Amino acid sequence: MNLTLAQYLAHEARMKAGKNEPAGAGCDDESKLHDAIIDECKRRGWIYLHGSMAHRAMRTPGEPDFTILADGGQVVFCECKSKTGKLSSEQLGLKLWAKKNGHTIHTIRSFREFLEVVAGLAAAPGPVVDPRVGKLTPEDAAMLKKLAEDMGALDCMPAWMRAEIETKNKPPNVNC
């Protein structure tokens, strides 16, 4: 059996997350689906914007559960639902309006569905060279490192940024 890299990575993520559910299965507990998606985004080094499930009043009506900033400038919008959950009228309205504007809000019912959606993303064109590389001041690097450590997100930072922070935070090499 031959697998594409995307299929292999999706399989590996399912096995790691213990989410080897059969086709068409949905989750019973939406919060577990949220946790699995967050873990996968962290594993891939993607930025995810995730609203609180407990504080609907603090969100835009119909706003999807996740806005994911993936590799290569790609953005994925996901609304998670349990296997029996239904979109609210606000969610459906936003989904249709987004479609009119050329965007897709994916309704995700299982971790497998999420992996299928992200497997369909175009492969990143290669390492993106950020124009800011080499331009962090030592003060900026220290501030970014502290912020990332406080948020528990140091491992989620792009490799170039971690390398830049570590380089700027090293004490000078002085031979006296």
C-alpha positions, -999 to +999 in steps of 0.1 A: +000+000+000+014+034-010+005+064+011+011+101+004+030+120+030-002+138+040-020+104+044+009+090+064+010+121+087-028+120+092-025+083+101+004+089+125-016+117+142-047+095+146-026+068+162-008+091+185-040+108+196-059+075+200-086+088+177-088+058+153-125+061+148-143+045+119-155+065+089-186+086+096-182+083+134-187+115+154-176+125+188-198+123+218-179+150+237-171+181+217-146+193+242-124+162+236-125+170+199-113+205+207-085+192+228-074+168+200-074+196+174-054+219+197-028+191+203-025+186+165-021+223+158+007+225+185+023+194+170+024+210+136+035+244+149+004+261+137-012+291+153-048+285+164-074+310+176-099+292+198-129+307+215-141+295+249-169+270+248-181+283+282-183+320+273-204+323+241-214+359+250-178+370+245-177+358+209-191+371+176-224+354+169-218+324+146-180+326+150-163+292+143-146+274+171-112+275+154-093+298+131-061+280+122-031+297+106-014+268+089+018+266+068+022+286+037-003+314+046-032+290+046-062+296+069-087+270+081-120+277+098-135+249+118-168+246+137-168+215+159-200+196+166-207+163+184-222+136+162-257+149+170-249+186+172-265+211+148-253+245+136-272+274+151-289+299+128-260+323+134-234+297+126-252+287+094-256+323+084-219+330+089-209+299+071-230+309+040-218+344+041-182+332+043-188+309+013-202+339-006-169+357+001-148+327-010-141+311+024-150+277+037-160+270+073-157+233+079-181+215+102-160+189+120-175+160+139-145+139+145-107+141+147-106+120+115-126+146+097-103+173+109-073+154+096-090+149+062-095+186+060-060+196+068-046+168+046-062+186+017-042+217+023-017+225-003+018+216+007+038+245+020+061+258-007+091+252+016+106+271+044+092+306+046+120+331+052+106+358+074+121+392+067+124+398+104+150+370+109+182+384+122+164+417+132+153+409+168+169+430+194+181+412+225+154+430+244+127+418+220+141+383+221+140+382+259+104+396+259+093+370+233+109+341+252+093+352+285+059+356+269+061+322+252+073+305+284+045+321+304+019+309+278+035+274+276+040+280+239+078+280+234+076+246+216+049+260+193+071+288+179+085+284+145+120+270+145+136+302+130+120+322+159+132+298+186+168+299+171+167+337+169+156+340+205+182+315+218+209+333+198+200+367+212+196+354+248+231+339+249+256+358+270+285+372+250+315+349+245+342+368+264+377+353+269+393+370+298 
